[in-house]
Amino acid sequence: HPIIGMLRDIRSLHYLRTSVLRGPDCDRDGNERTDDDGELVYDRGILSYVHDDDRVKSMFSQTKETGRASSSKPNMQNLGKTIEDKYKSIFKSYGSDLGLKYTHPLRSVISAKPGTVLVEADYTGAELAIMAWQSNDHNMIDHVRRANLPEDDPEYYDIHSNVAVNTFRLNCPPTKKGLKEAGKAGLRTAAKAVVFGYAYGQGAESTARKAKQEGVIISVDEAQELIDGLVAMYPRLPAYFNECKSRVTNPGWVCNAFGRYRRFAPSNDRAVVAEYERQSMNFPIQSSVADAMSCALDHIYNYRKTAPAGMHYDIILQVHDAVLLEVPYECVSWVVEDVLPICMSDKVSIYSCGLDGKIRAEGGGPYHLGIATEVFTKWSIPLTKEDCKVMGIPDRFAQH
């Protein structure tokens, strides 16, 4: 029902106004409070954590079952890319009549200090890659490899677009551009929901609902067709995920590619067992990405010890499968083209393992994740060539 969607949007905006963009504290008369220096007082929200040096210093812990780091006081991992699309959609739906526009990404509240830029490095298709390597589906392994090639490479392969085109036998190139020009761009979004939903144990009904939340209307039957199309392309996935589920009861644990275990307590409650099965499907994938990122952060942190004279950078933030660095202008090329590929890809070897943690004798790897990098002065606002010229960095880091 449309009201459900509206309530979700209200909740998103409420969260925004009480966390990242929470206003200053007010007295009983509604007047903004100030301290002895005349500065506004923030009792809650991200601005209440700003220190005298204009920095926000969050706390991180790695106590999640999957090994993912969590952030608190304040939570700095709630500034993900996907939420930006959500806010854009909300402003487009409700703000156009009021003359309101979502002009700047929420993440642009984070900016680099003078003389530096922010460099974000993001693992590309990490969950798909782990899914392919751990299931040992040779077709998917090849497609993951090709998905990390440049889009203008003749070997480039877009997995989500191909699932959509092959399933519905569309007469267009299996690319984002091809689907968009054919007026079928939404089917790629639906296919993406299917691919990731399948790894979380979601059926056709849940997938159709998820696609709808992304703004794409597909029927339950169409969602099932996409699931069937995915399985037809990658026939080893069902056996792999069925094995994940069966190990909940015997032997009661699964192991990821880095030797991290997830154990399941015995239970006769069907609902509990079903939830354990969902977790067992997701754990080897999500935890392997988390462990890969932990290894990458360790390499990035220590790589500075071997840095050439005058070369430096600081780790600012880590958000799931991405890391944000603060880099002096003169070090940008070195960090983007040397440090990050070495520390996040070359040095992080991932082996194809069974769910018992044993490396496969055939096709075991090592494999390496691909990365994508972007450079900003304000997080998520792309640099222009003029920006690069002013800062004295190569204009190949400009995005328009």
C-alpha positions in Angstrom: 0.0 0.0 0.0 1.3 3.5 -0.8 1.0 4.6 2.8 3.5 1.9 3.8 6.1 3.4 1.5 5.3 6.9 2.8 5.8 5.7 6.4 9.2 4.2 5.4 10.2 7.6 3.8 9.1 9.4 7.0 11.2 7.1 9.1 14.2 7.7 6.9 13.8 11.5 7.1 13.2 11.3 10.9 16.5 9.3 11.2 18.3 11.9 9.1 17.0 14.8 11.2 17.8 13.1 14.5 21.3 11.9 13.6 23.4 13.4 10.9 21.5 16.6 10.5 20.2 17.1 14.0 19.9 20.7 14.9 21.3 22.5 18.0 19.8 22.1 21.5 17.1 24.7 22.4 15.8 26.1 25.6 12.2 26.0 26.8 11.3 29.0 24.6 12.7 27.4 21.5 15.9 29.5 21.4 19.1 27.9 20.3 21.6 27.3 23.2 25.2 28.6 23.0 28.2 28.0 25.2 30.5 30.5 26.9 32.3 31.0 23.6 29.1 31.7 21.7 29.2 28.4 19.9 26.0 26.4 19.3 25.4 23.5 21.7 24.5 20.1 20.3 23.4 17.6 22.8 22.8 14.8 20.3 23.5 13.9 16.7 26.7 13.8 14.8 27.6 17.4 15.5 27.6 16.7 19.3 30.7 14.6 18.7 32.8 17.3 16.8 36.0 17.9 18.7 38.0 21.2 18.9 40.0 20.1 15.8 36.8 19.8 13.8 37.1 16.1 13.7 34.6 13.4 14.7 36.2 10.5 16.4 34.0 7.4 16.2 34.5 4.1 18.1 34.8 0.9 16.1 34.5 -2.7 17.2 34.7 -6.1 15.5 32.4 -8.2 17.6 29.8 -9.0 14.9 29.4 -12.7 14.1 30.5 -12.0 10.5 33.6 -10.0 11.6 32.3 -6.8 10.2 33.3 -3.7 12.1 30.6 -1.6 13.7 30.8 2.1 14.5 29.3 3.9 17.5 29.4 7.2 19.3 28.5 8.3 16.6 27.7 5.6 14.0 29.7 6.7 11.0 28.8 3.7 8.9 25.3 4.9 8.2 26.4 7.2 5.4 26.4 4.5 2.7 25.9 5.1 -1.0 22.5 3.4 -1.1 21.0 5.8 1.3 21.8 8.6 -1.0 19.6 7.1 -3.7 16.9 6.8 -1.1 17.0 10.5 -0.2 17.1 11.5 -3.8 13.9 9.5 -4.4 12.2 11.0 -1.4 12.9 14.5 -2.5 11.9 13.7 -6.0 8.6 12.2 -4.8 7.6 14.8 -2.2 9.8 17.8 -2.7 9.3 18.8 -6.3 5.9 20.5 -5.6 7.6 22.5 -2.8 10.6 23.5 -4.9 12.9 21.3 -2.9 15.8 19.5 -4.4 18.4 17.1 -3.0 21.4 19.1 -4.3 24.3 17.6 -2.3 25.0 14.1 -1.1 24.5 13.6 2.6 28.1 12.3 2.8 29.4 15.7 1.7 29.3 16.8 5.3 32.7 14.9 5.5 35.4 17.0 3.9 39.2 16.9 3.5 41.4 19.3 5.5 43.2 21.9 3.4 45.9 20.5 1.2 44.4 17.1 1.0 41.7 15.1 -0.7 39.5 12.2 0.3 40.2 8.9 -1.6 37.6 6.2 -1.4 38.4 2.7 -2.4 35.6 0.2 -2.7 35.6 -3.5 -3.4 33.7 -4.1 -6.6 31.3 -7.0 -6.8 32.8 -8.5 -3.7 29.8 -10.6 -2.6 29.3 -11.9 -6.1 33.0 -12.9 -6.3 32.9 -14.7 -2.9 29.7 -16.5 -4.0 31.4 -17.7 -7.2 34.6 -18.8 -5.6 33.1 -20.6 -2.7 30.4 -22.4 -4.8 33.2 -23.2 -7.3 30.8 -22.4 -10.1 33.2 -22.1 -13.1 30.8 -20.1 -15.2 30.3 -17.6 -12.5 34.0 -17.4 -11.7 34.7 -16.4 -15.3 31.9 -13.9 -15.3 33.1 -12.3 -12.0 36.6 -12.0 -13.5 35.2 -10.3 -16.6 32.9 -8.0 -14.5 36.1 -6.4 -13.1 37.3 -5.4 -16.6 36.7 -1.9 -17.9 33.3 -1.5 -19.4 34.7 -0.7 -22.8 36.7 -4.0 -22.8 35.1 -6.5 -25.3 35.3 -9.2 -22.6 33.4 -7.1 -20.0 30.4 -9.0 -18.6 27.6 -7.4 -16.6 26.1 -10.2 -14.5 22.9 -8.5 -13.5 22.1 -7.3 -17.0 22.7 -10.7 -18.4 20.4 -12.4 -15.9 17.7 -9.9 -16.9 18.3 -10.2 -20.7 18.6 -14.0 -20.7 15.6 -14.6 -18.4 13.2 -12.5 -20.4 14.9 -13.1 -23.8 15.2 -9.4 -24.4 16.4 -8.1 -27.8 19.0 -5.7 -26.5 22.7 -5.7 -25.4 23.1 -7.2 -21.9 24.5 -4.0 -20.4 23.2 -1.1 -18.3 23.1 1.1 -21.4 21.4 -1.5 -23.5 18.6 -2.1 -21.0 18.2 1.6 -20.4 17.8 2.3 -24.2 15.3 -0.5 -24.5 13.3 1.0 -21.6 14.0 -2.0 -19.4 16.5 -0.5 -16.9 14.2 -1.6 -14.0 14.8 -5.3 -14.9 18.4 -5.0 -14.1 17.5 -3.6 -10.7 15.1 -6.5 -10.2 17.8 -9.0 -11.3 20.2 -7.5 -8.8 17.6 -7.9 -6.1 17.3 -11.6 -7.1 21.0 -12.3 -7.1 21.6 -10.9 -3.7 18.3 -12.1 -2.3 19.1 -15.6 -3.4 22.2 -15.6 -1.3 20.1 -14.5 1.7 17.6 -17.3 1.3 14.9 -15.0 -0.1 12.1 -16.5 -2.3 10.2 -15.0 -5.2 7.7 -13.2 -3.0 10.4 -11.5 -0.8 12.4 -10.7 -3.9 9.5 -9.0 -5.6 8.8 -7.0 -2.5 12.5 -6.0 -2.3 12.5 -4.9 -5.9 9.4 -2.8 -5.3 11.2 -1.0 -2.5 13.8 -0.2 -5.1 11.1 1.4 -7.3 10.7 -1.6 -9.7 7.4 -3.3 -9.9 7.6 -7.0 -10.9 5.2 -9.8 -10.1 6.0 -12.8 -8.0 6.0 -15.0 -11.1 8.5 -12.6 -12.8 10.7 -12.8 -9.7 10.6 -16.6 -9.8 11.6 -16.4 -13.5 14.6 -14.4 -12.6 15.5 -16.8 -9.8 15.2 -19.7 -12.3 17.3 -17.7 -14.8 20.0 -17.2 -12.2 20.1 -20.9 -11.3 20.3 -21.8 -15.0 23.3 -19.6 -15.5 25.0 -20.8 -12.3 24.0 -24.4 -11.7 26.3 -25.0 -8.7 24.7 -22.3 -6.6 21.7 -24.4 -5.3 23.9 -27.3 -4.2 26.3 -24.9 -2.4 23.5 -23.1 -0.5 21.7 -26.3 0.3 24.9 -27.6 1.9 25.2 -24.3 3.9 21.7 -25.0 5.3 22.3 -28.7 6.0 25.4 -27.9 8.1 23.2 -26.0 10.6 22.2 -29.3 12.1 25.2 -31.5 11.1 27.9 -30.7 12.1 26.4 -27.4 13.4 29.0 -25.0 12.0 30.3 -23.5 8.8 33.7 -22.0 8.0 34.6 -19.1 5.7 37.5 -18.6 3.3 39.6 -17.0 6.1 39.0 -19.7 8.7 36.3 -17.8 10.6 33.7 -20.1 12.1 30.0 -19.6 12.7 28.5 -22.1 15.1 24.8 -22.9 15.6 23.2 -24.1 18.8 20.9 -27.1 18.6 17.2 -26.3 18.4 13.9 -28.0 17.7 12.2 -24.7 17.0 11.5 -24.5 13.2 11.6 -20.7 13.2 15.0 -20.7 14.9 16.4 -23.3 12.6 15.1 -21.4 9.5 16.8 -18.3 10.7 20.0 -20.2 11.3 19.8 -21.6 7.8 19.5 -18.1 6.4 22.5 -17.0 8.4 24.5 -20.0 7.3 23.9 -19.1 3.6 24.9 -15.5 4.2 27.8 -16.0 6.6 30.5 -17.5 4.3 30.0 -14.6 1.9 29.5 -11.6 4.1 32.2 -12.7 6.6 34.7 -13.4 3.9 34.3 -9.8 2.5 34.6 -8.5 6.1 37.8 -10.5 6.7 39.2 -9.4 3.3 38.6 -5.7 4.3 40.3 -6.3 7.7 43.4 -7.7 6.0 43.4 -4.8 3.5 43.2 -2.3 6.4 46.1 -3.9 8.1 48.2 -3.7 4.8 47.1 -0.1 4.2 48.1 0.9 7.8 51.5 -0.8 7.6 52.4 0.1 4.0 53.2 3.6 5.2 56.3 2.2 6.9 57.8 1.5 3.5 56.6 4.7 1.9 59.0 6.9 -0.1 60.2 10.1 1.5 57.4 12.7 1.7 54.6 10.2 0.9 51.8 9.9 3.4 48.1 9.3 4.0 45.7 8.7 6.9 42.9 6.2 7.3 39.8 8.2 8.0 36.9 5.8 7.9 35.9 2.2 6.9 32.4 1.5 5.8 31.8 -2.2 5.2 33.6 -3.0 2.0 35.1 0.5 1.4 37.8 2.6 3.0 38.2 6.3 3.1 41.7 7.9 3.2 42.9 11.5 3.6 45.7 12.1 1.1 47.9 15.1 0.4 47.7 16.5 -3.1 51.2 15.3 -4.0 50.5 11.7 -2.9 47.2 11.1 -4.8 48.7 9.2 -7.8 50.9 7.1 -5.5 48.0 6.1 -3.3 45.4 5.4 -6.0 47.8 3.6 -8.5 50.2 1.9 -6.1 49.1 1.7 -2.5 45.5 0.7 -2.8 45.8 -1.9 -5.6 48.7 -3.6 -3.7 47.1 -3.5 -0.2 43.5 -4.2 -1.1 43.9 -6.6 -4.0 47.4 -8.0 -4.6 48.1 -8.7 -0.9 44.7 -10.1 0.0 44.6 -13.6 -1.4 41.3 -15.5 -1.2 41.1 -19.3 -1.7 38.1 -21.4 -2.7 37.3 -23.5 0.2 34.7 -26.0 1.2 32.4 -25.1 4.1 34.8 -27.1 6.3 37.5 -24.5 5.6 39.6 -26.8 3.5 41.1 -25.4 0.3 39.9 -27.1 -2.8 42.6 -29.2 -4.6 41.3 -28.0 -8.0 40.4 -24.4 -8.7 41.3 -23.2 -5.2 42.9 -20.0 -6.2 44.3 -17.7 -5.0 41.8 -15.1 -6.2 41.8 -11.4 -5.7 39.0 -8.8 -5.4 38.9 -5.8 -7.7 38.6 -2.3 -6.4 37.2 1.1 -7.7 38.6 4.4 -6.4 37.2 7.9 -6.4 38.7 11.2 -5.3 36.8 14.0 -3.6 37.4 17.2 -1.5 33.9 16.7 -0.1 32.9 13.1 0.2 30.8 11.9 -2.8 31.0 15.2 -4.8 33.1 14.4 -7.9 36.1 16.4 -8.8 36.1 18.4 -12.0 39.1 18.9 -14.2 39.3 22.5 -13.0 39.4 21.2 -9.4 42.3 19.0 -10.3 44.1 21.9 -12.0 43.8 24.1 -8.9 45.1 21.3 -6.6 47.9 20.3 -9.0 46.8 16.6 -9.3 46.3 14.8 -12.6 43.0 15.4 -14.3 42.5 11.7 -14.8 41.1 11.7 -11.3 38.3 14.0 -12.3 34.9 12.4 -12.9 33.5 15.0 -15.2 
